[in-house]
Amino acid sequence: MLSRHLRSAVLLAVLLALGIATLGVTGATGAPDIFTDPGGEPPRASRILKFDVAEDMNRFRFDPDNAHEDGLPAAGSFFVTHGYLYPAGTLNGSNGVNPDGSPEFPDLVIGSWTCYGTFIGEGAHATSGPLVVTTQLYNFGDELGEQMIVSQGYELADVGVPIQRAITGGTDEYSDARGELTQRFLGLNASEGFNLNVEMKLTTR
């Protein structure tokens, strides 16, 4: 019969061959040095992107059949609008777009912005709290759809108050993008459009 020590050595050899020995773990919990997700794929890489958005109110369109008596959009009114992307820190709340809709700093524009959604609550009469529920497309570069990130969520009427939105996808290097972004309303520019500051906590493969 095998001695106790010999049996232990044989058992350890079998465990190592099966890849289930408890070597290569750290801490009392036995957590592995390198983590993988349940699918066995490499961990996601985290990135932080920061930029500003300047809406061109000249290109704002909404459903005029769903409006307050003064003509402003009411709750349930669908809209679509467009604007420019700038490096973070470019906008102070009132700059970024000229009254005619052209970018105030054309050499600093890093992409385009499209937003569509629906007014909620008090519609355009809201001075605080949720204003709209939207999908936003942040397009970096000159070609539409080439380098793009998409987010969805609420937007606030309050200046400077942060709100979180979901990052739901993108294209090219952002094709499997997920995560969360924080948006702040900075103020109205010369076209009467919204200026926004955006910070994304982005995860990609």
Residue pairs with C-beta under 8 A, 6 or more apart in sequence:
2 10
12 21
15 21
16 23
22 30
24 32
24 33
25 31
25 32
25 33
26 32
26 33
34 43
35 43
36 42
36 43
37 43
37 44
41 205
42 205
44 178
44 203
44 204
44 205
45 203
45 204
45 205
46 179
46 201
46 202
46 203
47 200
47 202
47 203
47 204
48 199
48 200
48 201
48 202
49 149
49 198
49 199
49 200
49 202
50 88
50 197
50 198
50 199
50 200
51 85
51 86
51 87
51 88
51 110
51 138
51 198
52 85
52 86
52 87
52 88
52 89
52 90
52 91
52 96
52 186
52 195
52 196
52 197
52 198
53 83
53 84
53 85
53 86
53 113
53 138
53 194
53 195
53 196
53 197
53 198
54 83
54 84
54 86
54 91
54 95
54 96
54 97
54 103
54 104
54 189
54 193
54 195
55 81
55 82
55 83
55 97
55 113
55 115
55 189
55 191
55 193
55 194
55 195
55 196
56 81
56 82
56 83
56 84
56 97
56 101
56 191
56 193
57 81
57 97
57 101
57 189
57 191
57 192
57 193
58 100
58 101
58 191
59 81
59 82
59 83
59 101
60 79
60 80
60 81
60 193
61 79
61 80
61 81
62 73
62 77
62 78
62 79
62 80
62 119
63 73
63 77
63 78
63 79
64 71
66 73
66 74
66 76
66 77
66 78
67 73
67 74
67 77
67 123
68 74
68 123
68 124
68 125
72 123
72 124
72 125
73 79
73 119
73 123
73 124
74 119
74 123
74 124
75 119
75 120
75 121
75 122
75 123
76 118
76 119
76 120
76 123
77 118
77 119
77 123
78 116
78 117
78 118
79 116
79 117
79 118
79 119
79 132
80 114
80 115
80 116
81 114
81 115
81 116
81 193
82 112
82 113
82 114
82 115
83 97
83 112
83 113
83 115
83 193
84 96
84 97
84 103
84 109
84 111
84 112
84 113
85 109
85 110
85 111
85 112
85 113
85 138
85 139
85 140
86 96
86 105
86 108
86 109
86 110
87 108
87 110
88 197
88 199
90 96
90 105
90 108
91 186
91 189
91 195
91 197
92 186
92 187
93 159
93 186
93 187
93 188
93 195
94 187
94 188
94 189
94 190
94 195
95 104
95 105
95 189
95 190
95 195
96 103
96 104
96 105
96 189
96 195
97 103
97 104
97 189
97 190
97 191
97 193
98 104
98 190
98 191
99 190
99 191
100 191
101 191
103 109
104 189
104 190
110 140
110 141
111 138
111 139
111 140
111 141
111 147
112 139
112 144
113 136
113 137
113 138
113 139
114 136
114 137
114 139
115 134
115 135
115 136
115 137
116 134
116 135
117 132
117 133
117 134
117 135
117 155
118 132
118 133
118 134
119 131
119 132
120 130
120 131
120 132
120 133
121 129
121 130
121 131
124 131
126 157
127 157
128 156
128 157
128 158
129 156
129 157
129 158
130 154
130 155
130 156
130 157
131 154
131 155
131 156
131 157
132 154
132 155
133 153
133 154
133 155
134 152
134 153
134 154
134 155
135 150
135 151
135 152
136 150
136 151
136 152
136 165
137 148
137 149
137 150
138 148
138 149
138 150
138 151
138 198
139 145
139 146
139 147
139 148
140 147
140 148
140 149
141 147
145 171
146 171
146 172
147 170
147 171
147 172
147 173
147 174
148 170
148 171
148 172
148 174
149 167
149 169
149 170
149 174
149 177
149 200
149 202
150 167
150 168
150 169
150 170
151 165
151 166
151 167
151 168
151 181
151 200
152 165
152 166
152 168
153 163
153 164
153 165
153 166
154 163
154 165
155 163
155 183
155 185
156 163
156 185
157 185
158 185
159 185
159 186
159 187
160 184
160 185
160 186
161 184
161 185
162 182
162 183
162 184
163 182
163 183
163 184
164 180
164 181
164 182
164 183
165 180
165 181
165 182
165 183
166 180
166 181
167 177
167 178
167 179
167 180
167 181
167 200
167 202
168 178
169 175
169 176
169 177
169 178
170 176
170 177
173 204
174 202
174 204
176 204
176 205
177 202
177 203
177 204
178 202
178 203
178 204
179 200
179 201
179 202
179 203
180 200
180 201
181 198
181 199
181 200
181 201
182 198
182 199
183 196
183 197
183 198
184 196
184 197
185 194
185 195
185 196
186 194
186 195
186 196
186 197
187 195
188 194
188 195
189 195
